[in-house]
Amino acid sequence: MTSMRDSSGLTEERPAVIPVGAAYCAVDIDRPSRHFAFLLQPDFTLLAFSAALDPLRIANQLAQRPLYRWTVCSQDGAPVSSSCGMSVNVDQPLARFARDTDLVVCGGTVRPGGSHPGVRAILREHVRFGGRVGGICTGAIALAEAGLLEGRKATLHWENQPAFREQFPQVEISTNTYELDGGIFTCGGGVGATDMMLLRIEEDYGPSFADVVADMCLYGQRRGERTQQRASVSSAIDSRNPLLVRAIKAMQANIETPPGMDDLAAAAGCSRRQMERLFMKYCDKTPYRFFRDLRLDHARGLLRETDLSVSEIAVASGFASQVVFIKSFRGRFGHAPGRFRSGKAAPLQTTP
């Protein structure tokens, strides 16, 4: 579709999509159509984008009214390749939208270099004139780069949170499925985008209608913003042993300044010998090996998504010696940190 401009220079909305289906749900609330503009970034997550968009389509279908409109954009108006390699056509290049438009950045796999300066400028302008902005999956990164998340609470996919915290320490990042903070809304991607959009539909047209939309999505149980993105530690290690869970949580909370094994055992509430037996039984690793691998995984994420030097990443991952860090990294992943960052590393090879 060719983009259109009105006399104010703002982009006009595309026509609403109102499919016809067998199910129908009357909506008595009369309010103007809400407009969403989705900005697809390179390597965006297709699942998260569709999980955000489809509840709006279903709402229109159920009501047989244009409750929602949307426009899909890219920075330059060209098709965008998603993280799974599928290319998606867009309606137009990113441009100015009316203040009542919700401008949503759809992220995914993080590329070095950050968002385009023009994208950051439009995001800042939209907020300055009273518009709402959002981030899906890693879309919060573009919002932070635009300076819109300082002093606010936000979230993004858990995989990308360690690097985000290093780059934007002034932003309060949560591990929840989604976050709403005034005129800014963010989610961790996947079905979290559906959770967030269902809440918006509920705010606009009530909980009963939002529940019918959820049913059409075959969405068994709606989740609140306080739902955690990841399964609990006990689920991840297939053990509810409270001593082991407390020890792992202490490790996760102290990546940069790793405590000694005796201190970890004290935090878990057991002896060091008992802690070692628990880790070997449930994780097939010593506590030291488990903690070291946890820190190396953290370092790998920082190498991929930040511009921190190898020495800075070594410190941020709890390694006092860069030499030890490089040796440990090569032992776990089969190549040196610098080779991984340059993109010349062979496919991942990890030690058992």
Secondary structure, DSSP 8 states (H G I E B T S, - for coil): ----B-TTS-B----------S-----------EEEEEEE-TTB-HHHHHHHHHHHHHHHHHHTS--EEEEEEESSSS-EE-TTS-EE--SEE-----TTEEEEEE-BS--TT-S-HHHHHHHHHHHHTT-EEEEETTHHHHHHHTT--TT-EE---GGGHHHHHHH-TTSEE--BSEEEETTEEEE-STTHHHHHHHHHHHHHH-HHHHHHHHHHTT--S---TTSBSS--HHHHTT---HHHHHHHHHHHTTSSS---HHHHHHHHTS-HHHHHHHHHHHTSS-HHHHHHHHHHHHHHHHHHH----HHHHHHHTT-S-HHHHHHHHHHHHSS-HHHHHHT---S-----
